[in-house]
């Protein structure tokens, strides 16, 4: 007899019992429905709380790693049954012990990362146990494709865990784990195809042309001081002239104050390279000498300050000025310098500072650069030869004949 006929016959013979059974079934179904509804709400609330503060990539990483771990556990299920011979409850309890160990090590490694900023030995254990699970799962594979798949699944899970740890490490410490020495960016910078800084192409080209002018000027100056032949001097001056023409044409050197200051800075650094060997920088690891009390002058003595002593005193720190203001001050100082040189007078640093209204340190810096020019240098040399006066930046210039050196080292024409 079919089941529906049996139920119909039972309801006909026992109508009261059939009613009670139906009521009990309805109550049981309602209880199951409410229990499932409460469980689903609790699980969804827990998942929302768990995923509330996590970014999307972390959630996807955990989901994908869980799927890969499940594939690895299925392989260990078959391995424990086919190879080890486990069956029944024993197989159910023991088949996934490696996966449980992997998850435990991953949780410990994450806690170590939050507390000690390093995964430690637990991070190594994750990779070791993952490789062991992958090998064991693939040993029971029925084909090469299945073996490769079972090898790849645990490794994918470990890789996703490692990437999640790297993101958390960067979020906690603010730095990456390692900086590679050989990267595409470094290779391109090394061969000259990329720029290491954030300068634009026009800025790089302008800097290159200004550097060419400075190097050409240094070369011509070195040849003149070495007493080179007229042919070499003509070649050097021709190169300097071409470099200057390109700089004026492509960098706006004639009207750009910033470019002019940059060129002067490069020339000043190149002309005074030999001064580096005379520098006596302080020893960084030497102990600081204790400052003793200042000695008081004896009664009845008079202290006389020489101008040289005043010049050698350290200058006050220069105030911060913008580029345009500094360029205007340099033009005014340069105009005053040329006027005094035409009068056969080499101005002192104090004179320049008082005339232009700039700090004495800035005046010394500009004077040290300008006094190397041919006319000023000739005046200083004449003062030394005729009167034995060494330039300290304080003495007044001495009247000398009009015979001075020109740029190429030859004597100027008689007026």
Secondary structure, DSSP 8 states (H G I E B T S, - for coil): --HHHHHHHHHHH-HHHHHHHHHHHHHHHHHHHHHHHHHHHHHHHHHHHHHHTS-HHHHHHHHHHHHHHHHHHHHHHHHHHHTS---THHHHHHTTHHHHHHHHHHHHHHHHHHHHSS-HHHHHHHHHHHHHHHHHHHHT-SSHHHHHHHHHHHHHHHHHHHHHHHHHHHHHHSS-S---SS-HHHHHHHTTSS-SSS--HHHHHHHHHHHHHHHHHHHHHHHHHTT--HHHHHHHHHHHHHHHHHHHHHH-TTT-HHHHHHHHHHHHHHHTGGGGGG-----TTS------------TT------HHHHHHS---------HHHHHHHHHHHHHHHHHHHHTT----HHHHHHHHT--HHHHHHHHHHHTTSHHHHHHHHHHHHHH-----S-S------S--B-TTS-B----
